[in-house]
Amino acid sequence: MSGLELKCGKAFASFELYKYLVDHSYRANKHLDELREVSVKHEWGGMCSPPDSIPLLQLLVQLLHAKKIAEVGVFTGKPFWKAAGVQDKVDLRLAPAAETLKGFLQNGEEGTFDMGFIDADKTGYDVYYELLLKLLRPGGVILIDNTLWDGNVIKPEVQTADTLAIRAINDKVLKDDRVTICMLPISDGVTIALKK
Ligand SMILES: C[S@@+](CC[C@H](N)C(=O)[O-])C[C@H]1O[C@@H](n2cnc3c(N)ncnc32)[C@H](O)[C@@H]1O
């Protein structure tokens, strides 16, 4: 699996154990593999979601029968949509994410989304979370990426704005009665929040 070492599951006891998990959960897929091959070579290749999070996303889409999903923070992918047959399913909005999500609300789309994936600028996470909670139907799910933030969440000496924002959203969702949550140690930490 190319580029696996880019984000090697820091929460795992060893890289070998992490690789075992990937080898036993990620199923090879021509289009995804090609996309990943290209993405990891990009100068910002580290932005690409690692393969351990892909089965989770696929599973949730199927469990939720998700038809309407907002990915907040898009990286590569567009050149592969046509070949993968998903071109007509993707509505790319190149704009600050808060504006796009507010636009959906103004358009009367509250409660119509099945799923949201927060994976953009970390200091925007709280805003995206609140907007997505409004956009989601009850029983819908928000995935929050990077919630372990390369292990920096437990390093008190790390006080960057991004780290503070990740700690804040983690503290917030833990106490948020509007959702049921689970934080998973895969990828760079992924929190699943189910809207009640
Ligand atoms: C980590 S990458 C997304 C990775 C992608 N979700 C994936 O799984 O491959 C983050 C992306 O968010 C975008 N981004 C950052 N700040 C943003 C903002 N305020 N509004 C919209 N997109 C933003 C960046 O341009 C970047 O492409």
The ligand as an SDF file (V2000), in Angstrom:
LIG
                    3D

 27 29  0  0  0  0  0  0  0  0999 V2000
   -6.7540   17.1480    4.9800 C   0  0  0  0  0  0  0  0  0  0  0  0
   -7.2670   17.8180    3.4670 S   0  0  0  0  0  0  0  0  0  0  0  0
   -8.7250   16.9310    3.0910 C   0  0  0  0  0  0  0  0  0  0  0  0
   -8.4870   15.4840    2.8230 C   0  0  0  0  0  0  0  0  0  0  0  0
   -9.6720   14.7530    2.2830 C   0  0  0  0  0  0  0  0  0  0  0  0
  -10.8300   14.8790    3.1360 N   0  0  0  0  0  0  0  0  0  0  0  0
   -9.3240   13.3020    2.1140 C   0  0  0  0  0  0  0  0  0  0  0  0
   -9.8300   12.4550    2.8710 O   0  0  0  0  0  0  0  0  0  0  0  0
   -8.5240   12.9690    1.2360 O   0  0  0  0  0  0  0  0  0  0  0  0
   -7.8940   19.3620    3.9400 C   0  0  0  0  0  0  0  0  0  0  0  0
   -8.4700   20.1940    2.7990 C   0  0  0  0  0  0  0  0  0  0  0  0
   -9.2810   21.2080    3.3820 O   0  0  0  0  0  0  0  0  0  0  0  0
   -9.1560   22.3680    2.6060 C   0  0  0  0  0  0  0  0  0  0  0  0
   -9.5250   23.5160    3.4520 N   0  0  0  0  0  0  0  0  0  0  0  0
   -8.7850   24.1080    4.4060 C   0  0  0  0  0  0  0  0  0  0  0  0
   -9.4470   25.1300    4.9560 N   0  0  0  0  0  0  0  0  0  0  0  0
  -10.6570   25.1720    4.3340 C   0  0  0  0  0  0  0  0  0  0  0  0
  -11.7930   26.0160    4.4500 C   0  0  0  0  0  0  0  0  0  0  0  0
  -11.8410   27.0100    5.3380 N   0  0  0  0  0  0  0  0  0  0  0  0
  -12.8520   25.7700    3.6530 N   0  0  0  0  0  0  0  0  0  0  0  0
  -12.8340   24.7580    2.7540 C   0  0  0  0  0  0  0  0  0  0  0  0
  -11.7800   23.9190    2.5970 N   0  0  0  0  0  0  0  0  0  0  0  0
  -10.7100   24.1380    3.3770 C   0  0  0  0  0  0  0  0  0  0  0  0
   -7.7180   22.3670    2.1610 C   0  0  0  0  0  0  0  0  0  0  0  0
   -7.5850   23.1020    0.9650 O   0  0  0  0  0  0  0  0  0  0  0  0
   -7.4220   20.8880    1.9530 C   0  0  0  0  0  0  0  0  0  0  0  0
   -7.5700   20.5370    0.6070 O   0  0  0  0  0  0  0  0  0  0  0  0
  1  2  1  0
  2  3  1  0
  2 10  1  0
  3  4  1  0
  4  5  1  0
  5  6  1  0
  5  7  1  0
  7  8  2  0
  7  9  1  0
 10 11  1  0
 11 12  1  0
 11 26  1  0
 12 13  1  0
 13 14  1  0
 13 24  1  0
 14 15  1  0
 14 23  1  0
 15 16  2  0
 16 17  1  0
 17 18  1  0
 17 23  2  0
 18 19  1  0
 18 20  2  0
 20 21  1  0
 21 22  2  0
 22 23  1  0
 24 25  1  0
 24 26  1  0
 26 27  1  0
M  CHG  2   2   1   9  -1
M  END
$$$$
